[in-house]
Amino acid sequence: MDLAFSLKLVPPADELNRPDGISALVRVRNEELWIEPSLLSIKDLVNEYVVIDSSTDNTTKIINEIKKEHSLNITHIIDFDEDIVRLSNKGLKHTRFKWILRWDGDFVAREEMLPIMRSMIDSLDHRKYYVIYWPHICLDGDLFHQDLRQPLHFEHWLSTYTPKMAFIKIPNGFEYLYVPPYQAKRIHIYTPLSFHLRTVKPPKRILLRKYWGELLSKNLFGKVSLEEYSKKRVREEYGVDSIEKAANIHFKEFLEQLSPYDKAKFRDYPVVLKKYVRKFGIVL
């Protein structure tokens, strides 16, 4: 990266006509359970949100309500494109600030993430490009369990914007933000700074997510509808015709495979999350 910079193969990051600050790029689809604590957990860190919203539940309404209540700078784009790569690149084009924070509607930041990120950004050479990695703590099934096969989700969540960055599709069918390795320096933080409520969803949503992953891995996405594929799979797996019945069976089996969340190991939940779930009578 330093060689490319010194040879002027890339323009200085501070000459891209992007003001200092952070754009949160939020891709969201039906995250009514967690979109409020997710957005509020980073409101004192980011300068703007670019929300690409494909929701059919109450997510859109909740975003509009918290935007007004908390005076959040949100560019809210409704788009039902099924291609997550195309959607993500569309959102990227709407960002305005120098840093891009990849954020989803089921991510919740810890309090210490904000001062750590601010301090790190201030300490870096503002002419150069960086991608910053840290682990999310993953919760599965409900707020009290983890899948110990993958308790952490480690990726580069914060990156200096470069015209060369783009979301691409990777072999498992999911999207990935590609930043040319010759252009940006990798920085790794090994302390978990945020939570990913990975499968803390209603039972039907968890089962459909599983089948959605199968569609991607089998390269059937766009060729077979998720509903059609799911009906076929629940008959094969659970011997029932109802997706709802199969989802309840799957959820029970799923929870049995998980382990209790260990606060002694990963520490307590973020305050914003505890405040939010308290509204529903859940005490963390």
NUGU-207648 format. One record per residue: x, y, z of N, C-alpha, C in turn. Coordinates in steps of 0.2 Angstrom, whole numbers, padded with zeros to 4 digits, always signed. Atoms other than C-alpha are relative to their C-alpha. Example, Ala and Ser with C-alpha at 12.3 -4.5 7.8 and 13.67 -1.06 7.14 Angstrom:
+0004-0006+0000+0062-0022+0039+0004+0006+0000 -0004-0006-0001+0068-0005+0036-0004+0005+0003 
END
This chain:
+0004-0006+0000+0000+0000+0000+0004+0006+0000 -0004-0006-0001+0014+0012+0005+0003+0001-0007 -0004-0001+0006+0023+0009-0012-0005+0003-0005 +0005-0003+0005+0007+0012-0022-0001+0007+0001 +0001-0007-0001+0005+0028-0013+0006+0004-0002 -0006-0004+0002+0023+0034-0015+0001+0001-0007 +0000+0000+0007+0022+0030-0033-0006+0004-0003 +0006-0004+0003+0006+0040-0035-0004-0004-0004 +0005+0005+0003-0004+0025-0041-0007+0001+0002 +0007-0002-0002-0018+0031-0031+0000+0007+0003 +0000-0007-0002-0023+0049-0027-0001+0000+0008 +0001-0001-0007-0022+0055-0009-0007+0000+0002 +0007+0000-0002-0037+0051+0001-0004+0006+0002 +0002-0007-0002-0039+0069+0007-0001+0004-0006 +0002-0004+0006-0041+0075-0011-0006-0003-0004 +0005+0003+0004-0056+0065-0016-0007+0004+0001 +0006-0004-0001-0068+0079-0011-0005-0003+0004 +0005+0002-0005-0076+0070+0003+0002+0003+0007 -0002-0003-0007-0077+0079+0020+0002-0006+0005 -0001+0004-0005-0070+0071+0035-0006-0002+0004 +0006+0002-0004-0083+0060+0044-0001-0007-0003 +0001+0007+0001-0091+0043+0043-0007-0001-0003 +0006+0002+0002-0105+0037+0032-0002-0007+0002 +0002+0007-0002-0115+0022+0039-0004-0002-0006 +0003+0003+0006-0120+0011+0024-0004-0006+0003 +0004+0005-0004-0135+0001+0031-0005-0003-0005 +0004+0004+0005-0143-0013+0020-0005-0003+0005 +0004+0003-0005-0159-0018+0029-0007-0003-0004 +0006+0003+0003-0174-0030+0025-0003-0003+0006 +0004+0003-0005-0187-0033+0038+0004-0001+0007 -0004+0000-0007-0177-0029+0054-0004+0004+0005 +0004-0004-0005-0191-0021+0064+0002-0001+0007 -0002+0002-0007-0185-0030+0080+0006+0004+0002 -0006-0003-0002-0168-0022+0080+0002+0006-0003 -0002-0006+0004-0167-0007+0068+0001+0006+0005 +0000-0005-0004-0170+0005+0082+0007+0000+0004 -0007+0000-0004-0155+0000+0094+0006+0000-0005 -0005+0000+0004-0145-0003+0079+0002+0007-0003 -0001-0006+0002-0146+0014+0072+0002+0005+0005 -0001-0004-0006-0146+0023+0089+0007-0001+0003 -0006+0001-0003-0130+0014+0094+0006+0003-0003 -0006-0003+0003-0119+0023+0082-0002+0007-0002 +0002-0007+0002-0128+0040+0081+0005+0005+0002 -0005-0005-0002-0114+0049+0090+0007-0002-0003 -0006+0001+0003-0101+0041+0079+0000+0002-0008 +0000-0001+0007-0107+0043+0061-0003+0007-0002 +0003-0006+0003-0111+0059+0051-0006+0000-0004 +0006+0001+0004-0124+0052+0040-0001-0008+0000 +0002+0006+0001-0134+0036+0037-0002-0001-0007 +0003+0002+0007-0137+0029+0019-0004-0007+0001 +0004+0006-0001-0151+0016+0022-0003-0002-0006 +0004+0003+0005-0156+0005+0008-0005-0005+0003 +0005+0003-0003-0172-0002+0013-0005-0004-0004 +0004+0005+0004-0181-0018+0006-0006-0003+0004 +0004+0003-0005-0193-0020+0020-0008+0000-0002 +0007+0001+0001-0211-0026+0020-0004+0000+0007 +0003+0000-0007-0214-0026+0039+0000+0008+0002 +0000-0006-0003-0213-0011+0051+0007+0004+0000 -0006-0003+0000-0195-0007+0048+0000+0007-0003 +0000-0007+0003-0198+0008+0036-0003+0005+0005 +0003-0005-0004-0210+0016+0048+0004+0002+0006 -0004-0001-0006-0198+0014+0063+0006+0004-0002 -0005-0005+0002-0184+0022+0053-0002+0007-0001 +0003-0007+0000-0195+0037+0049-0001+0003+0007 +0002-0003-0007-0200+0039+0067+0006+0002+0004 -0006-0002-0003-0182+0038+0074+0004+0005-0003 -0003-0005+0003-0176+0049+0061-0002+0007+0002 +0003-0006-0002-0188+0062+0066+0001+0002+0007 +0000+0000-0007-0187+0059+0085+0007+0002+0002 -0007-0002-0002-0168+0060+0085+0004+0004-0004 -0003-0005+0005-0164+0072+0071+0006-0004-0004 -0005+0003+0003-0154+0059+0062+0001+0002-0007 -0001-0002+0007-0146+0063+0045+0000-0007-0004 +0001+0007+0004-0153+0048+0035-0002+0001-0007 +0002+0001+0006-0154+0046+0017-0003-0007-0001 +0004+0006-0001-0168+0033+0016-0002-0002-0007 +0001+0002+0007-0169+0024-0001-0004-0007+0000 +0004+0006+0001-0183+0011-0004+0001-0003-0006 -0001+0003+0006-0178-0002-0016-0001-0008+0001 +0002+0007-0001-0184-0020-0018+0004-0005-0004 -0005+0004+0004-0170-0026-0029+0002-0006+0004 -0002+0006-0003-0166-0044-0025+0007-0001+0000 -0007+0001+0000-0148-0043-0029+0003+0005+0005 -0003-0004-0006-0139-0038-0013+0006+0004-0002 -0006-0003+0002-0123-0034-0022-0002+0007-0004 +0002-0006+0004-0132-0021-0034-0003+0005+0005 +0002-0005-0005-0141-0014-0019+0005+0003+0004 -0006-0002-0004-0125-0012-0009+0004+0005-0004 -0004-0005+0004-0116-0003-0023-0004+0006-0001 +0004-0006+0001-0131+0008-0026+0000+0005+0007 -0001-0004-0006-0130+0013-0007+0007+0004+0000 -0007-0003+0000-0111+0016-0009+0000+0006-0004 +0000-0006+0004-0114+0028-0022-0003+0006+0003 +0003-0006-0003-0125+0039-0011+0004+0002+0006 -0004-0002-0006-0112+0040+0003+0004+0007-0002 -0004-0006+0001-0103+0057+0005+0006+0001+0004 -0006-0002-0005-0090+0056+0019+0006-0005-0002 -0007+0003+0001-0072+0050+0019+0000-0008+0002 -0001+0007-0003-0075+0034+0029-0007-0004-0001 +0006+0004+0001-0088+0020+0025+0000-0005+0006 +0001+0005-0005-0095+0010+0040-0005-0005-0003 +0005+0005+0002-0104-0006+0034-0004-0002+0006 +0004+0001-0006-0118-0008+0046-0007-0003-0003 +0007+0003+0001-0134-0019+0046-0005+0001+0005 +0005-0001-0004-0150-0018+0054-0001-0004+0006 +0000+0004-0006-0146-0031+0067+0007+0000+0003 -0006-0002-0003-0129-0024+0072-0001+0005+0005 +0001-0005-0006-0128-0015+0089+0007+0001+0002 -0007-0001-0002-0112-0006+0094+0001+0000+0007 -0002-0001-0007-0104-0006+0111+0002+0007+0001 -0002-0007-0002-0101+0010+0120+0007+0002-0002 -0007-0001+0001-0082+0008+0119+0002+0001-0008 -0001-0001+0007-0083+0007+0100+0001+0007-0003 +0000-0007+0002-0086+0025+0098+0007+0004+0001 -0006-0003-0002-0071+0032+0107+0006-0003-0004 -0006+0003+0003-0059+0019+0100+0000+0001-0008 +0000-0001+0007-0064+0022+0082+0002+0008-0001 -0002-0007+0001-0063+0041+0084+0007+0001+0001 -0007-0001-0002-0046+0040+0092+0004-0003-0006 -0003+0003+0005-0040+0028+0079+0000+0004-0007 +0001-0004+0006-0046+0039+0064+0005+0006+0001 -0004-0006-0001-0038+0054+0072+0008-0001-0001 -0007+0002+0000-0021+0045+0073+0003-0002-0006 -0002+0003+0007-0020+0039+0055+0002+0006-0005 -0002-0005+0005-0012+0048+0040-0006+0001-0004 +0006-0001+0004-0027+0056+0032+0001+0000-0007 -0001+0001+0007-0019+0055+0015-0001-0007-0003 +0000+0007+0002-0019+0036+0015-0007-0004+0001 +0006+0004+0000-0032+0022+0014+0001-0006+0005 -0001+0005-0005-0036+0010+0027-0007-0005+0000 +0006+0004-0002-0048-0005+0031+0001-0003+0007 -0001+0001-0007-0051-0008+0049-0005-0006+0002 +0003+0007-0002-0056-0026+0055-0001+0000+0008 +0001+0002-0007-0064-0030+0072-0006-0006+0000 +0005+0005+0000-0075-0044+0078-0007+0002+0003 +0006+0000-0003-0094-0044+0081-0001-0006+0005 +0002+0006-0004-0100-0055+0095-0007-0002-0003 +0006+0003+0004-0114-0066+0087-0004-0003+0005 +0005+0003-0004-0130-0070+0096-0005-0004-0005 +0004+0004+0004-0141-0084+0089-0006-0002+0004 +0006+0003-0002-0159-0090+0091-0004+0005+0005 +0003-0006-0004-0162-0077+0105+0006+0004+0003 -0006-0005-0002-0152-0064+0115+0004-0004+0005 -0004+0003-0005-0146-0077+0127+0004-0006-0002 -0004+0006+0002-0137-0090+0116+0004+0002-0006 -0005-0001+0006-0123-0092+0104+0002-0007-0003 -0002+0006+0004-0117-0104+0091+0008+0000+0001 -0008+0000-0002-0099-0108+0098+0004-0003-0006 -0004+0002+0006-0094-0115+0081+0002+0007-0004 -0002-0007+0002-0093-0096+0076-0003+0005+0004 +0003-0005-0005-0096-0085+0091+0002+0007-0002 -0002-0007+0002-0087-0070+0082-0001+0000-0007 +0000-0002+0007-0089-0062+0065+0005+0005-0001 -0006-0004+0000-0073-0054+0060+0001+0002-0008 +0000-0003+0007-0073-0043+0044+0003+0007+0001 -0002-0008+0000-0067-0025+0039-0007+0003+0000 +0007-0003-0001-0082-0015+0045+0001+0008-0002 -0001-0007+0002-0074+0002+0042+0006+0001-0005 -0005-0001+0005-0065+0008+0027+0001+0007-0003 +0000-0007+0003-0058+0024+0019-0003-0001-0007 +0003+0001+0007-0068+0027+0003+0005+0001-0005 -0004+0000+0006-0059+0024-0013-0005-0001-0006 +0004+0001+0005-0067+0025-0030+0001-0007-0003 -0001+0007+0002-0060+0007-0033-0003-0005+0004 +0004+0005-0004-0070-0001-0019-0007-0001-0003 +0006+0002+0003-0085-0011-0024-0002-0006+0004 +0002+0006-0003-0096-0024-0017+0000-0006-0006 +0000+0006+0005-0094-0041-0026-0003-0006+0003 +0002+0006-0002-0101-0058-0025+0005-0005+0001 -0006+0004-0001-0090-0071-0017-0003-0007-0001 +0002+0006+0001-0091-0090-0019-0006-0003+0004 +0005+0003-0004-0103-0094-0005-0007+0004-0002 +0006-0004+0002-0116-0082-0013-0001+0006+0003 +0001-0006-0004-0114-0068-0001+0004+0006-0003 -0004-0006+0002-0108-0050-0004+0006+0001+0004 -0006-0001-0004-0091-0044+0001+0003+0007-0003 -0002-0006+0002-0084-0026+0000+0007-0001-0002 -0007+0001+0002-0068-0027-0010+0003+0007-0001 -0004-0006+0001-0055-0014-0008+0007-0003-0002 -0006+0003+0002-0039-0017-0018+0005+0000+0005 -0004+0001-0005-0026-0024-0007+0007+0005-0001 -0006-0004+0001-0012-0013-0015-0002+0007+0002 +0002-0007-0002-0022+0003-0010-0001+0001+0007 +0002-0002-0007-0027+0001+0008+0004-0005+0005 -0003+0003-0006-0018-0004+0024-0005-0004+0004 +0004+0003-0005-0026-0017+0035+0002+0001+0007 -0001-0001-0007-0028-0013+0053-0005-0005+0004 +0004+0005-0004-0035-0027+0065+0000+0002+0007 +0002-0001-0007-0043-0024+0082-0003-0007+0002 +0003+0007-0002-0046-0040+0091-0005+0000+0006 +0005-0001-0005-0057-0033+0105-0007+0000-0004 +0007-0001+0002-0076-0036+0101-0003+0007+0001 +0002-0007-0001-0083-0019+0098-0008+0001-0001 +0007+0000+0002-0101-0024+0093-0003-0006+0000 +0004+0007+0000-0115-0037+0093-0003-0001-0007 +0004+0002+0006-0122-0046+0078-0006-0004+0002 +0006+0004-0002-0140-0052+0082-0001-0005-0006 -0001+0004+0007-0136-0065+0068-0007-0003-0001 +0006+0004+0001-0151-0076+0070-0005+0001+0006 +0005-0002-0005-0161-0067+0084-0006+0002-0004 +0005-0001+0004-0176-0068+0073-0006-0004+0001 +0006+0005+0000-0194-0075+0072+0002-0007-0003 -0002+0007+0003-0193-0094+0069-0001-0001-0008 +0001+0000+0008-0200-0092+0051+0006+0003-0003 -0005-0004+0003-0187-0079+0047+0007-0004+0000 -0006+0004+0000-0173-0091+0053+0000-0005-0005 +0000+0005+0005-0179-0105+0043+0001+0002-0007 -0001-0002+0007-0181-0095+0027+0007+0003-0001 -0007-0002+0001-0164-0088+0030+0005-0006-0002 -0004+0006+0001-0157-0105+0030-0001-0002-0007 +0002+0002+0006-0166-0109+0014+0003+0005-0006 -0002-0005+0004-0161-0093+0006+0008-0001-0001 -0007+0002+0001-0143-0098+0009+0001-0006-0004 +0000+0005+0004-0146-0114+0001-0001+0002-0007 +0001-0002+0006-0152-0106-0014+0006+0004-0003 -0006-0003+0002-0137-0095-0015+0006-0005-0002 -0005+0005+0001-0125-0110-0013-0001-0004-0006 +0002+0004+0006-0134-0120-0026-0001+0004-0006 +0001-0005+0006-0134-0105-0038-0007-0001-0003 +0007+0000+0002-0153-0106-0039-0003+0006+0001 +0003-0007-0001-0156-0088-0034-0002+0003-0006 +0003-0003+0006-0167-0080-0047-0003-0005-0004 +0002+0006+0005-0171-0097-0055-0006-0003+0004 +0006+0003-0004-0183-0103-0041-0002+0005+0006 +0002-0005-0005-0193-0092-0029+0002-0003+0007 -0001+0002-0007-0189-0093-0010-0006-0004+0003 +0006+0004-0003-0207-0098-0006+0000-0007-0003 +0000+0007+0003-0207-0112-0019+0005-0005+0002 -0006+0005-0003-0190-0119-0013-0002-0002+0007 +0001+0002-0007-0195-0118+0005-0006-0005+0001 +0005+0005-0001-0211-0127+0003+0002-0007-0002 -0003+0007+0002-0202-0141-0006+0005-0003+0006 -0004+0003-0005-0189-0142+0007-0003-0001+0007 +0003+0002-0006-0200-0142+0022-0004-0007+0000 +0003+0007+0001-0209-0157+0015+0005-0005+0001 -0006+0005+0000-0192-0166+0013+0003+0000+0007 -0003+0000-0007-0185-0161+0030-0005-0001+0006 +0004+0000-0005-0200-0160+0041-0006-0004-0001 +0006+0004+0002-0214-0170+0032-0006+0004+0002 +0006-0004-0001-0226-0155+0034-0001+0005-0006 +0001-0005+0006-0234-0143+0021+0000+0007+0002 +0000-0007-0003-0234-0128+0033+0007+0002+0001 -0007-0003-0002-0218-0117+0033+0000+0002+0007 +0000-0002-0007-0224-0110+0050+0001-0006+0005 -0001+0006-0005-0225-0128+0058+0007-0002-0001 -0007+0002+0000-0208-0132+0051+0004+0005+0003 -0004-0005-0003-0201-0116+0057+0000-0001+0008 +0000+0001-0007-0206-0120+0075+0004-0006+0002 -0004+0006-0001-0199-0137+0074+0008+0002-0001 -0007-0002+0001-0183-0130+0067+0003+0004+0005 -0002-0005-0005-0182-0116+0080+0002-0004+0006 -0001+0004-0006-0183-0129+0094+0006-0004-0001 -0006+0004+0002-0170-0140+0086+0007+0005+0000 -0005-0005+0000-0159-0125+0083+0003+0002+0007 -0002-0002-0007-0159-0119+0101+0004-0005+0004 -0003+0006-0003-0154-0136+0107+0007-0001-0002 -0007+0000+0002-0138-0134+0097+0005+0006+0003 -0003-0006-0002-0133-0118+0105+0002+0000+0007 -0002+0000-0007-0124-0113+0121-0002+0007+0003 +0001-0007-0004-0128-0099+0134+0005+0005-0002 -0004-0006+0001-0121-0082+0131+0004+0001+0006 -0004-0001-0006-0106-0080+0143+0002+0007+0001 -0002-0007-0002-0105-0063+0150+0007+0001+0003 -0007+0000-0003-0089-0067+0160+0005+0000-0006 -0004+0001+0006-0081-0071+0143+0000+0006-0004 +0001-0005+0005-0088-0058+0132-0003+0007+0002 +0002-0006-0003-0094-0045+0144-0008+0002-0001 +0007-0001+0000-0111-0037+0146-0003+0003-0007 +0003-0003+0006-0124-0031+0132+0001+0007+0000 +0001-0007+0000-0124-0013+0126-0006+0003+0003 +0005-0003-0004-0134-0001+0136-0006+0001-0004 +0006-0002+0004-0145+0004+0121-0004-0006-0001 +0003+0006+0001-0149-0014+0118-0004-0002+0006 +0004+0002-0006-0154-0017+0136-0006+0005+0001 +0006-0005+0000-0165-0001+0136-0005-0002-0005 +0005+0002+0005-0173-0007+0120-0005-0006+0002 +0004+0006-0001-0178-0024+0125-0004+0000+0007 +0004+0000-0006-0184-0019+0142-0007+0003-0001 +0007-0002+0002-0199-0011+0133-0004-0006-0001 +0004+0006+0001-0204-0028+0129+0000-0005+0006 +0000+0004-0006-0202-0035+0147+0006-0005+0000 -0006+0005+0000-0185-0044+0143+0005+0004+0004 -0006-0003-0005-0171-0041+0156+0006-0004-0002 -0007+0003+0002-0153-0044+0150+0004+0001+0006 
END
